[in-house]
Amino acid sequence: MRNRSLFLLLLLVATLAAGAAFVRPAAAQPFGLYASAFLDSTRATSARITVDVPFRTLVFLKKEGYFDARFDAFLSIKRTDVENARPTTYVIHGFATVKSYDETQRRDQKARAWREIKLAPGQYEVVGTLRLRDTVVEMQRSVNLRVPDFLASGMGFGTPQVLSVPDTCKARFALWADAKDELARGDLPPDAAIAIETRPAVRFEVFLEGETTEPVPCDINYEVTDQNEQQVLYGRRRVQLTGKADEYVLVFNVDDWGPGVYRVNLRGRTRNPDRDATASTDIRVDVTRAMLGANFDDTLEILSLIASQDDLRPLRDAPETERAAAWKRFWASRDPDPTTDENEALSMYLARVQHVVREYAQFGPGWRSDRGRVYIRYGRPDQIDTAMDQRAQGEYEIWRYYEQNRSFVFYDMFGVGDYKLVEGEL
């Protein structure tokens, strides 16, 4: 307690020395540090280092008619695959300006700044030290970065970029130059969810080594797989590469997808000469139009496994046009750590639902099976035992949860996988 008081005193002294009123953050908050590799316009391997600072981390100074916050991120980038490599240092400057005090306290707002740096192929550690100007506040994070040799085969992909685009857009696979006026660009942090009123899109570049005198035919294969590596979408398009500004966008309709994290795999192939390149990125879908529309009763039924009817009432009673906002409020109230980008409670719920949909759907929706209902509420068992019924051909399956002091016994009477709960209260 004494150390905290000393820290606040130093913060107050440092800020008052700047000669301005200030808005102190509610608590020490983390910041985001992200690094991705790509080929720049000169075909040089580069990295983009991005810093995301939540508003509730920043210290805003009150100015004439507005509130202003400034920060510096000091980067140290060191190769980890080269012995005795020396780090290089860079600085990223960022700021945020808002009109009112209430805006400085918004949990969903961040200040973002980035820098692009040329780096040779290899493995790197990126250490970022965040300093809030006019204060003594300092915090640090680190991430690992792999910069691949994009053009090892004579062709390579730039790092795919996930976008959130209006759900009214008609493009599916197009040249970026042809589609960019229709698509509202919106970068997403790695673990951000696609909003129900938008669709995920993946923007990517294809690079050829050397100059080309005429277009080069190339097959772009793309697939989407779920967390269990089950393919949910596949397609192929023939494009003509010019070696200049070959940039494309894929837009996905996720209305019928289940919630979860999906991987987009890209592969480009040319003939004469044979060249092959791949790239991947993840997109996350928390809620789809079908979940809050045609399948809304099912959504409420699944949620009732983890929430009371009183908890569900605001979502159940919301008009259909307001269900997306009610869904966000429902999960925001369950977020164990609102200071992080990820809602851990939602992530855990989505993972459990995906598991039961895959594993327990032999005789109907997996979340209606007894094992599925227990799994969604309590998660993966600490131990699973099986035993044969000596009097018949049936089989018992016993799930044990040691920390929760619970156990559940399921019985498959005919040995076909149709397990029913015979002991244990859900």
C-alpha positions as CSV (number, residue, x, y, z in Angstrom):
1,M,0.0,0.0,0.0
2,R,2.9,2.3,0.8
3,N,4.5,1.7,-2.5
4,R,1.3,2.4,-4.4
5,S,0.9,5.7,-2.5
6,L,4.5,6.7,-3.3
7,F,3.8,5.8,-7.0
8,L,0.7,8.0,-7.1
9,L,2.6,10.8,-5.4
10,L,5.4,10.7,-8.0
11,L,2.8,10.6,-10.8
12,L,1.1,13.6,-9.4
13,V,4.3,15.6,-8.9
14,A,5.5,14.7,-12.4
15,T,2.3,15.7,-14.0
16,L,1.8,19.0,-12.1
17,A,5.3,19.9,-13.2
18,A,4.0,19.9,-16.7
19,G,1.7,22.7,-15.7
20,A,-1.6,21.1,-16.7
21,A,-4.6,19.3,-15.2
22,F,-4.6,15.5,-15.8
23,V,-6.8,12.5,-15.9
24,R,-5.2,9.6,-14.1
25,P,-5.9,6.1,-15.5
26,A,-8.3,4.0,-13.3
27,A,-5.6,1.4,-12.9
28,A,-2.4,0.2,-14.5
29,Q,-3.5,-1.4,-17.8
30,P,-1.5,-3.4,-20.3
31,F,-0.8,-2.4,-23.8
32,G,-0.7,-4.4,-27.0
33,L,2.5,-5.1,-29.0
34,Y,2.1,-6.8,-32.3
35,A,4.7,-7.6,-35.0
36,S,4.1,-8.9,-38.6
37,A,6.4,-9.5,-41.5
38,F,5.7,-8.6,-45.1
39,L,7.3,-7.7,-48.4
40,D,7.3,-3.9,-49.1
41,S,6.8,-2.3,-52.4
42,T,10.5,-2.7,-53.2
43,R,10.3,-6.5,-52.5
44,A,12.4,-6.0,-49.3
45,T,11.5,-8.1,-46.3
46,S,10.1,-5.8,-43.6
47,A,8.2,-5.8,-40.3
48,R,5.4,-3.7,-39.1
49,I,5.5,-3.1,-35.3
50,T,2.2,-1.9,-33.9
51,V,1.5,-0.6,-30.4
52,D,-2.1,-0.5,-29.1
53,V,-2.7,1.5,-25.9
54,P,-6.1,1.4,-24.2
55,F,-7.5,4.8,-23.3
56,R,-7.7,3.6,-19.7
57,T,-3.9,3.1,-19.7
58,L,-3.2,6.6,-21.0
59,V,-2.8,9.8,-18.9
60,F,-4.8,12.6,-20.5
61,L,-3.9,16.2,-19.9
62,K,-6.7,18.7,-20.0
63,K,-6.1,21.4,-22.5
64,E,-8.3,24.2,-23.9
65,G,-11.5,22.4,-24.9
66,Y,-10.1,18.9,-25.2
67,F,-8.1,16.2,-23.5
68,D,-4.7,15.0,-24.9
69,A,-2.5,12.0,-24.2
70,R,1.0,11.3,-25.6
71,F,3.2,8.3,-25.4
72,D,6.5,6.9,-26.7
73,A,7.2,3.2,-27.4
74,F,10.9,2.4,-27.4
75,L,11.6,-0.8,-29.4
76,S,14.6,-3.1,-29.1
77,I,14.8,-5.7,-31.9
78,K,17.3,-8.5,-31.7
79,R,17.9,-11.6,-33.8
80,T,17.6,-14.7,-31.8
81,D,19.0,-17.1,-34.4
82,V,22.3,-15.4,-34.8
83,E,24.9,-15.7,-32.0
84,N,26.0,-12.5,-30.4
85,A,23.6,-10.4,-32.5
86,R,23.3,-6.8,-31.3
87,P,19.9,-5.3,-30.9
88,T,18.7,-2.3,-32.9
89,T,16.5,0.4,-31.4
90,Y,13.6,2.5,-32.7
91,V,11.0,4.8,-31.3
92,I,7.3,5.0,-32.0
93,H,5.4,8.1,-31.1
94,G,1.6,8.1,-30.5
95,F,-1.2,10.2,-29.2
96,A,-4.9,10.4,-28.5
97,T,-7.2,13.4,-28.4
98,V,-10.8,13.5,-27.2
99,K,-13.3,16.2,-26.4
100,S,-14.7,15.0,-23.0
101,Y,-13.6,13.3,-19.8
102,D,-16.1,10.4,-20.4
103,E,-14.3,9.6,-23.6
104,T,-11.0,9.1,-21.8
105,Q,-12.6,6.4,-19.7
106,R,-14.0,4.3,-22.6
107,R,-12.8,0.7,-22.3
108,D,-13.3,0.0,-26.0
109,Q,-11.1,2.8,-27.3
110,K,-7.3,2.6,-28.0
111,A,-4.6,4.8,-29.4
112,R,-2.6,3.0,-32.1
113,A,0.7,3.8,-33.6
114,W,3.1,1.7,-35.8
115,R,6.4,1.7,-37.6
116,E,7.6,-0.2,-40.6
117,I,11.2,-1.5,-40.4
118,K,13.3,-3.4,-43.0
119,L,14.5,-6.7,-41.5
120,A,16.4,-9.6,-43.0
121,P,14.8,-13.0,-42.9
122,G,15.3,-14.6,-39.5
123,Q,14.0,-15.0,-36.0
124,Y,13.6,-11.9,-33.8
125,E,12.6,-10.8,-30.3
126,V,10.9,-7.4,-30.2
127,V,10.8,-5.7,-26.8
128,G,8.6,-2.7,-26.4
129,T,8.9,-0.2,-23.5
130,L,5.9,2.1,-23.2
131,R,6.4,5.5,-21.6
132,L,3.5,7.9,-21.0
133,R,4.7,11.5,-21.5
134,D,4.5,13.9,-18.6
135,T,4.4,11.0,-16.1
136,V,6.7,8.4,-14.6
137,V,4.5,5.5,-15.9
138,E,6.5,2.9,-17.8
139,M,5.6,-0.7,-18.8
140,Q,7.1,-3.3,-21.0
141,R,6.1,-6.2,-23.3
142,S,7.8,-8.5,-25.8
143,V,6.8,-10.6,-28.8
144,N,8.6,-13.0,-31.1
145,L,8.7,-12.4,-34.8
146,R,9.7,-14.7,-37.7
147,V,10.6,-12.9,-40.9
148,P,10.4,-15.6,-43.7
149,D,12.3,-15.6,-47.0
150,F,9.2,-14.7,-48.9
151,L,10.7,-15.2,-52.3
152,A,12.6,-18.4,-51.7
153,S,10.6,-20.2,-54.5
154,G,10.6,-17.1,-56.8
155,M,7.1,-16.2,-55.5
156,G,5.7,-15.1,-52.2
157,F,2.7,-13.8,-50.3
158,G,2.8,-10.6,-48.2
159,T,1.4,-11.1,-44.7
160,P,-2.4,-11.3,-45.1
161,Q,-4.3,-8.6,-43.4
162,V,-7.7,-9.1,-41.8
163,L,-10.3,-6.5,-42.4
164,S,-13.9,-5.9,-41.3
165,V,-16.1,-4.8,-44.2
166,P,-19.8,-3.9,-44.6
167,D,-22.1,-6.9,-44.9
168,T,-23.6,-5.2,-48.0
169,C,-20.5,-5.5,-50.1
170,K,-20.8,-7.7,-53.2
171,A,-17.2,-8.5,-53.7
172,R,-16.0,-12.1,-53.0
173,F,-12.6,-12.4,-54.7
174,A,-11.3,-9.3,-56.4
175,L,-8.4,-7.2,-57.1
176,W,-8.0,-4.8,-54.3
177,A,-7.8,-1.8,-56.7
178,D,-11.3,-2.8,-58.0
179,A,-12.9,-3.4,-54.6
180,K,-11.3,-0.8,-52.3
181,D,-13.9,1.9,-53.0
182,E,-16.6,-0.6,-51.9
183,L,-14.9,-1.9,-48.8
184,A,-14.6,0.1,-45.7
185,R,-11.1,-0.7,-44.4
186,G,-10.8,-1.6,-40.7
187,D,-7.8,-3.2,-39.3
188,L,-8.5,-5.7,-36.5
189,P,-6.2,-6.7,-33.7
190,P,-5.3,-10.4,-33.7
191,D,-8.0,-11.5,-31.3
192,A,-10.7,-9.1,-32.3
193,A,-14.1,-10.5,-33.2
194,I,-16.0,-9.7,-36.4
195,A,-19.1,-7.6,-35.6
196,I,-22.5,-9.0,-36.6
197,E,-23.1,-6.1,-39.0
198,T,-19.8,-6.7,-40.8
199,R,-18.0,-9.5,-42.7
200,P,-14.4,-10.6,-42.4
201,A,-12.1,-10.1,-45.4
202,V,-8.5,-11.0,-46.1
203,R,-6.4,-8.6,-48.1
204,F,-3.1,-10.1,-49.5
205,E,-0.4,-9.4,-52.0
206,V,1.5,-11.8,-54.3
207,F,5.1,-11.0,-55.2
208,L,7.2,-12.4,-58.1
209,E,10.9,-12.3,-58.0
210,G,12.5,-10.3,-60.9
211,E,10.8,-8.5,-63.8
212,T,8.0,-10.0,-65.9
213,T,7.5,-9.0,-69.5
214,E,4.0,-10.5,-69.7
215,P,1.3,-11.6,-67.3
216,V,2.0,-14.9,-65.5
217,P,-1.0,-17.2,-64.9
218,C,-1.3,-18.2,-61.3
219,D,-3.9,-20.4,-59.4
220,I,-4.8,-19.0,-56.0
221,N,-6.3,-21.7,-53.8
222,Y,-7.9,-20.7,-50.6
223,E,-9.6,-22.7,-47.8
224,V,-11.0,-22.0,-44.4
225,T,-10.7,-24.5,-41.6
226,D,-12.1,-24.4,-38.1
227,Q,-10.1,-25.0,-34.9
228,N,-10.4,-28.8,-35.4
229,E,-8.8,-28.4,-38.9
230,Q,-12.1,-29.3,-40.6
231,Q,-12.6,-27.6,-43.9
232,V,-15.6,-25.3,-44.0
233,L,-14.8,-23.5,-47.3
234,Y,-12.6,-24.1,-50.4
235,G,-12.2,-22.2,-53.6
236,R,-9.7,-21.5,-56.5
237,R,-9.3,-18.6,-58.8
238,R,-7.0,-18.1,-61.8
239,V,-5.3,-14.7,-61.8
240,Q,-2.8,-13.0,-64.0
241,L,0.3,-11.8,-62.1
242,T,2.1,-8.7,-63.4
243,G,4.8,-8.5,-60.8
244,K,3.4,-5.1,-59.9
245,A,0.7,-4.3,-57.3
246,D,-0.8,-7.8,-57.5
247,E,-3.1,-7.3,-54.5
248,Y,-6.3,-9.1,-53.8
249,V,-9.1,-9.4,-51.3
250,L,-11.3,-12.3,-50.2
251,V,-14.6,-11.5,-48.5
252,F,-16.4,-14.2,-46.5
253,N,-20.1,-14.6,-45.7
254,V,-20.1,-16.0,-42.2
255,D,-23.9,-15.9,-41.5
256,D,-24.1,-19.7,-41.4
257,W,-20.8,-20.3,-39.6
258,G,-20.6,-21.3,-36.0
259,P,-18.7,-19.1,-33.5
260,G,-15.0,-19.7,-33.2
261,V,-11.6,-19.0,-34.7
262,Y,-11.0,-20.0,-38.3
263,R,-7.8,-20.2,-40.3
264,V,-7.6,-18.9,-43.8
265,N,-5.0,-20.8,-45.8
266,L,-3.7,-19.4,-49.1
267,R,-1.6,-21.1,-51.8
268,G,-0.4,-19.7,-55.1
269,R,1.0,-21.9,-57.9
270,T,2.5,-21.0,-61.3
271,R,3.7,-23.3,-64.1
272,N,6.7,-22.8,-66.4
273,P,8.5,-22.1,-64.2
274,D,7.0,-24.0,-61.3
275,R,6.6,-21.7,-58.3
276,D,4.7,-22.3,-55.1
277,A,4.0,-20.1,-52.1
278,T,1.7,-20.2,-49.0
279,A,0.4,-18.0,-46.3
280,S,-2.2,-18.2,-43.5
281,T,-4.0,-16.0,-41.1
282,D,-6.8,-16.3,-38.5
283,I,-10.2,-14.7,-38.3
284,R,-12.5,-14.9,-35.3
285,V,-16.3,-15.0,-35.4
286,D,-18.1,-14.6,-32.1
287,V,-21.6,-14.2,-33.2
288,T,-23.4,-14.5,-36.6
289,R,-26.6,-13.1,-38.0
290,A,-28.2,-16.6,-37.9
291,M,-27.3,-17.0,-34.2
292,L,-29.3,-13.8,-33.3
293,G,-31.9,-14.3,-36.0
294,A,-33.2,-17.7,-37.4
295,N,-31.3,-19.7,-34.7
296,F,-31.9,-17.3,-31.8
297,D,-33.9,-19.9,-29.8
298,D,-31.0,-22.3,-30.1
299,T,-28.6,-19.6,-29.0
300,L,-30.6,-18.9,-25.8
301,E,-30.9,-22.6,-25.1
302,I,-27.1,-23.0,-25.2
303,L,-26.6,-19.9,-23.1
304,S,-29.0,-21.2,-20.5
305,L,-26.4,-23.9,-19.7
306,I,-24.1,-21.2,-18.2
307,A,-26.5,-18.4,-17.3
308,S,-29.8,-18.0,-15.4
309,Q,-33.0,-16.9,-17.0
310,D,-32.7,-13.5,-15.2
311,D,-29.3,-13.0,-16.7
312,L,-30.6,-13.9,-20.2
313,R,-33.7,-11.7,-19.9
314,P,-32.1,-8.5,-21.4
315,L,-30.9,-10.5,-24.4
316,R,-34.1,-12.5,-24.8
317,D,-36.3,-9.4,-24.6
318,A,-34.2,-7.2,-26.9
319,P,-35.7,-6.4,-30.3
320,E,-34.0,-8.3,-33.1
321,T,-32.3,-5.1,-34.3
322,E,-30.7,-4.6,-30.9
323,R,-29.7,-8.2,-30.2
324,A,-26.1,-7.7,-31.3
325,A,-25.7,-4.9,-28.7
326,A,-27.4,-7.0,-26.0
327,W,-25.0,-9.9,-26.8
328,K,-22.0,-7.6,-26.4
329,R,-23.3,-6.4,-23.0
330,F,-24.0,-9.9,-21.9
331,W,-20.5,-11.0,-22.4
332,A,-18.9,-7.7,-21.3
333,S,-20.5,-8.3,-17.9
334,R,-18.7,-11.7,-17.7
335,D,-15.3,-10.6,-18.9
336,P,-12.9,-11.5,-16.1
337,D,-10.3,-9.0,-17.2
338,P,-11.8,-6.0,-19.1
339,T,-8.3,-4.5,-19.5
340,T,-7.3,-7.1,-22.0
341,D,-8.3,-7.3,-25.7
342,E,-9.6,-10.9,-25.2
343,N,-12.8,-11.7,-23.3
344,E,-11.5,-14.9,-21.7
345,A,-15.0,-16.0,-20.7
346,L,-16.3,-15.7,-24.2
347,S,-13.3,-17.5,-25.7
348,M,-13.8,-20.4,-23.3
349,Y,-17.5,-20.6,-24.1
350,L,-16.9,-20.6,-27.8
351,A,-14.2,-23.3,-27.5
352,R,-16.6,-25.5,-25.5
353,V,-19.5,-25.1,-27.9
354,Q,-17.3,-25.9,-30.9
355,H,-16.0,-29.1,-29.1
356,V,-19.5,-30.5,-28.4
357,V,-20.8,-29.6,-31.9
358,R,-17.9,-31.7,-33.3
359,E,-17.8,-34.5,-30.8
360,Y,-21.3,-35.2,-29.6
361,A,-23.6,-34.6,-32.6
362,Q,-24.2,-38.2,-33.6
363,F,-27.9,-38.2,-32.4
364,G,-28.8,-34.5,-32.8
365,P,-27.2,-31.2,-31.9
366,G,-24.2,-31.8,-29.7
367,W,-25.2,-29.2,-27.2
368,R,-28.5,-31.0,-26.5
369,S,-26.7,-34.3,-25.7
370,D,-26.1,-35.0,-22.0
371,R,-22.3,-35.0,-22.4
372,G,-22.4,-31.8,-24.5
373,R,-24.5,-30.0,-21.8
374,V,-22.1,-31.0,-19.1
375,Y,-19.1,-30.1,-21.2
376,I,-20.4,-26.6,-22.0
377,R,-21.1,-25.9,-18.3
378,Y,-18.1,-27.4,-16.7
379,G,-15.5,-27.8,-19.4
380,R,-13.1,-30.6,-20.1
381,P,-13.1,-33.3,-17.4
382,D,-9.9,-33.9,-15.4
383,Q,-10.3,-37.6,-16.0
384,I,-12.6,-39.9,-18.0
385,D,-13.0,-43.6,-17.1
386,T,-15.0,-46.2,-19.0
387,A,-16.5,-49.5,-17.8
388,M,-18.5,-52.2,-19.6
389,D,-21.9,-53.2,-18.4
390,Q,-21.4,-56.9,-17.5
391,R,-25.2,-57.6,-17.8
392,A,-25.6,-56.1,-21.3
393,Q,-23.7,-54.7,-24.2
394,G,-23.8,-51.1,-22.8
395,E,-20.9,-49.0,-21.6
396,Y,-20.4,-46.5,-18.8
397,E,-18.4,-43.3,-19.1
398,I,-17.4,-41.5,-15.9
399,W,-16.3,-37.8,-16.0
400,R,-14.4,-36.5,-13.0
401,Y,-13.9,-32.9,-12.0
402,Y,-11.6,-32.9,-9.0
403,E,-11.3,-29.2,-8.3
404,Q,-15.1,-28.9,-8.4
405,N,-15.7,-32.1,-6.5
406,R,-18.1,-33.3,-9.2
407,S,-18.5,-36.5,-11.2
408,F,-21.0,-37.5,-13.9
409,V,-21.8,-41.0,-15.1
410,F,-23.1,-41.6,-18.6
411,Y,-24.5,-44.8,-19.9
412,D,-24.6,-46.0,-23.5
413,M,-27.2,-48.8,-23.5
414,F,-26.7,-50.2,-26.9
415,G,-23.0,-49.5,-27.5
416,V,-23.6,-47.0,-30.3
417,G,-22.4,-43.8,-28.7
418,D,-25.7,-42.6,-27.4
419,Y,-24.7,-41.7,-23.8
420,K,-27.3,-40.7,-21.3
421,L,-26.6,-39.0,-17.9
422,V,-27.5,-41.5,-15.2
423,E,-25.7,-40.0,-12.2
424,G,-24.8,-36.5,-11.3
425,E,-26.8,-33.2,-11.3
426,L,-26.3,-30.8,-14.2
